Amino acid sequence: MNAQIEPGAVHLPPMTGWLTRVNAPLAKAGMILAISGLLALVAIVFYQVFGRYVLNDSPSWTENMAIVLILYVTMIGAAVGVRDAGHIALDSLTVLLPYRWQRVMELIIYCTICVFGAAMAYNGWRLGWSVAPYLMPNLHVTEAVRYIPLSAAGVLIVMFSIEHIFAIFRGAEVVPSWH
């Protein structure tokens, strides 16, 4: 099946360099972790339902574990979505602009995402430290476990946004990690 090339579409060379060599495996590992977490989440919820309705003895730890896994899956998945440009974008508006202004808008968007990621990392770290002395019921681990994905995803979002910013200045394209 031949792919149709849109008239006027600009095809950029792939982004290369040390940041891409670091970010591409990180994004792929994040994707694998998010998928693994999602599979574990399904298994835990199935076990909880099986325990409740079949065994009439619902395990007490499954609800808290499911909540923690949802945080990891969504945060890490969101960070990978930034690198692979899978986030919600304003394509419907930016495609109407001339190519040069499209790149300017992309630069503004990725700078804004970078600031947002830095805020996530910083505030996730602060929140994690503030609840670190407390234990999660039924799991017996620190409450800070809930904030690790927020901080980690924030750092990844900053790294992935910087890669996109470098790509804009170099006139290159960040190739998604699953290619």
C-alpha positions as CSV (number, residue, x, y, z in Angstrom):
1,M,0.0,0.0,0.0
2,N,1.5,3.3,-1.0
3,A,1.4,6.2,1.3
4,Q,0.0,9.4,-0.2
5,I,2.2,12.5,0.3
6,E,0.2,15.6,1.1
7,P,0.8,18.5,-1.3
8,G,3.0,21.1,0.3
9,A,4.1,18.8,3.2
10,V,7.6,19.3,4.4
11,H,9.6,16.1,5.1
12,L,12.4,16.7,7.6
13,P,15.5,14.5,8.2
14,P,15.5,12.5,11.4
15,M,16.9,14.1,14.6
16,T,20.3,12.7,15.6
17,G,22.8,13.4,18.4
18,W,23.5,12.5,22.0
19,L,20.1,13.6,23.3
20,T,18.3,11.4,20.8
21,R,20.6,8.5,21.8
22,V,19.5,9.0,25.4
23,N,15.9,9.8,24.9
24,A,14.9,7.1,22.3
25,P,15.8,4.2,24.6
26,L,14.2,6.0,27.6
27,A,11.0,6.5,25.7
28,K,10.9,2.9,24.5
29,A,11.6,1.7,28.1
30,G,8.8,4.0,29.4
31,M,6.4,2.6,26.8
32,I,7.3,-0.9,27.8
33,L,6.8,0.0,31.5
34,A,3.5,1.6,30.8
35,I,2.2,-1.4,28.8
36,S,3.5,-3.8,31.5
37,G,1.8,-1.6,34.2
38,L,-1.4,-1.7,32.3
39,L,-1.3,-5.5,32.0
40,A,-0.5,-5.8,35.7
41,L,-3.4,-3.4,36.4
42,V,-5.8,-5.6,34.5
43,A,-4.6,-8.7,36.3
44,I,-4.9,-7.0,39.7
45,V,-8.5,-5.8,39.0
46,F,-9.4,-9.2,37.7
47,Y,-8.0,-10.8,40.9
48,Q,-10.0,-8.3,43.0
49,V,-13.2,-9.1,41.1
50,F,-12.6,-12.8,41.3
51,G,-11.8,-12.6,45.0
52,R,-14.9,-10.5,45.7
53,Y,-17.5,-12.4,43.7
54,V,-16.1,-15.9,43.4
55,L,-14.2,-16.4,46.6
56,N,-16.3,-14.0,48.7
57,D,-13.0,-12.7,50.1
58,S,-11.7,-9.6,48.4
59,P,-8.0,-9.0,48.8
60,S,-7.4,-5.8,50.7
61,W,-4.3,-4.6,48.9
62,T,-5.6,-4.6,45.3
63,E,-7.4,-1.3,45.3
64,N,-4.4,0.7,46.5
65,M,-2.1,-1.2,44.1
66,A,-4.5,-0.4,41.2
67,I,-4.5,3.3,42.1
68,V,-0.7,3.4,42.2
69,L,-0.4,1.5,38.9
70,I,-2.8,3.9,37.2
71,L,-0.6,6.8,38.3
72,Y,2.5,5.1,36.8
73,V,0.8,4.1,33.6
74,T,-0.7,7.5,32.9
75,M,2.3,9.6,33.9
76,I,4.9,7.6,32.1
77,G,2.6,7.2,29.1
78,A,2.1,10.9,29.0
79,A,5.8,11.6,28.9
80,V,6.3,9.1,26.1
81,G,3.4,10.8,24.3
82,V,5.4,14.1,24.4
83,R,8.4,12.5,22.8
84,D,6.4,10.6,20.1
85,A,4.2,13.7,19.5
86,G,1.2,11.7,20.5
87,H,-0.2,14.5,22.7
88,I,-3.2,16.6,21.8
89,A,-1.9,19.3,19.5
90,L,-3.3,22.3,17.8
91,D,-2.8,20.9,14.3
92,S,-6.1,22.1,13.1
93,L,-5.0,25.7,13.6
94,T,-1.2,25.5,12.9
95,V,-1.6,23.8,9.6
96,L,-3.3,26.9,8.3
97,L,-0.1,28.9,8.9
98,P,2.9,29.2,6.6
99,Y,5.6,26.6,7.4
100,R,7.9,29.1,9.2
101,W,5.1,30.1,11.5
102,Q,4.2,26.5,12.1
103,R,7.8,25.9,13.4
104,V,7.5,29.0,15.6
105,M,4.2,27.7,17.1
106,E,5.8,24.3,17.7
107,L,8.7,26.0,19.5
108,I,6.2,27.9,21.7
109,I,4.3,24.7,22.4
110,Y,7.4,22.7,23.3
111,C,8.8,25.5,25.5
112,T,5.5,25.6,27.3
113,I,5.4,21.8,27.7
114,C,9.0,22.0,29.0
115,V,8.0,24.5,31.7
116,F,5.0,22.3,32.6
117,G,7.2,19.2,32.9
118,A,9.6,21.1,35.2
119,A,6.7,22.2,37.4
120,M,5.5,18.6,37.5
121,A,9.0,17.3,38.5
122,Y,9.5,19.9,41.2
123,N,6.1,19.8,42.7
124,G,5.9,16.0,42.6
125,W,9.2,15.9,44.4
126,R,8.0,18.3,47.1
127,L,4.7,16.5,47.5
128,G,6.5,13.1,47.7
129,W,8.8,14.4,50.5
130,S,5.9,15.9,52.4
131,V,4.1,12.5,52.6
132,A,7.2,10.2,52.8
133,P,6.8,9.5,56.5
134,Y,3.3,8.0,56.1
135,L,2.6,4.5,54.9
136,M,-0.1,3.5,52.4
137,P,-2.7,1.3,54.0
138,N,-2.6,-2.4,53.0
139,L,0.6,-2.0,50.9
140,H,2.9,-0.9,53.8
141,V,5.1,1.4,51.6
142,T,5.6,5.1,51.8
143,E,2.9,7.4,50.4
144,A,5.8,9.0,48.4
145,V,5.4,6.1,45.9
146,R,2.3,7.9,44.5
147,Y,4.5,10.9,43.6
148,I,7.5,9.2,42.0
149,P,5.7,8.9,38.6
150,L,4.8,12.6,38.7
151,S,8.4,13.6,39.2
152,A,9.9,11.0,36.8
153,A,7.4,12.0,34.1
154,G,8.2,15.7,34.7
155,V,11.9,15.0,34.1
156,L,11.2,12.9,31.0
157,I,8.8,15.6,29.6
158,V,11.6,18.2,30.0
159,M,14.1,16.0,28.3
160,F,11.8,15.1,25.5
161,S,10.7,18.7,25.0
162,I,14.3,19.9,24.8
163,E,14.9,17.2,22.1
164,H,12.0,18.6,20.1
165,I,13.2,22.2,20.6
166,F,16.7,21.2,19.3
167,A,15.0,19.4,16.4
168,I,13.1,22.6,15.5
169,F,16.3,24.6,15.4
170,R,18.1,22.0,13.4
171,G,15.3,21.6,10.9
172,A,14.9,17.9,11.9
173,E,12.1,15.6,13.1
174,V,12.1,13.5,16.2
175,V,11.4,9.9,15.1
176,P,8.9,8.1,17.5
177,S,10.6,5.5,19.7
178,W,8.4,2.7,18.4
179,H,9.7,3.0,14.8
